[in-house]
């Protein structure tokens, strides 16, 4: 969106909320619990992934449960290795919609990570692209892998899909925030120096 943060008030936008980057989870938890299009999709996909992972675990567990469970654990570990790729895709998506300055932030104690587009004002459509890009790309890659890996390694891939999907709660929580305010024209931008994101509406 070709609009600078300092011009938002002149365009009739009013500050709705501020989000501290180092205190992300209370905000996310508030909106991931709301019944919105974003949360319905999030929980539906999680249920689907759970069914797939558990089904494959049972299937291959019949011939060796310890081995199947070990591969399930491998998938959880793989999902953590996917975090840098997840955030990099966020940054690429930000650049795709027009952001120039992108960077990353993390809270290792609370185990969450985020890509930041400093001072870039994103509208609802642009933010949806940024928020969904890692989920869609990584899920597509893992789905293809599911049909390529041999035998019990399918459990690993399915476990990674389930864990990665559950770890997308921050993205879907923010999308849910936009859904809650779907009657308004919403924009958001990050302030790297302040460590905050701002949400404006009109």
Secondary structure, DSSP 8 states (H G I E B T S, - for coil): ----GGGTTTTT-EEEEEEEGGGHHHHHHHHHTS-SHHHHHHHHHHHHHHHHHHHHHHHHHTTTHHHHHHHHHHHHHHHHHTHHHHHHHHHHHHHHTT---EEEEEETTTTEEEEEEBT--EEHHHHHHHHHHHHHHHHHHHHHHHTTS-TTHHHHHHHHHHHHHHTTHHHHHHHHHHHHTTTS-EEEEEETTTTEEEEEE-
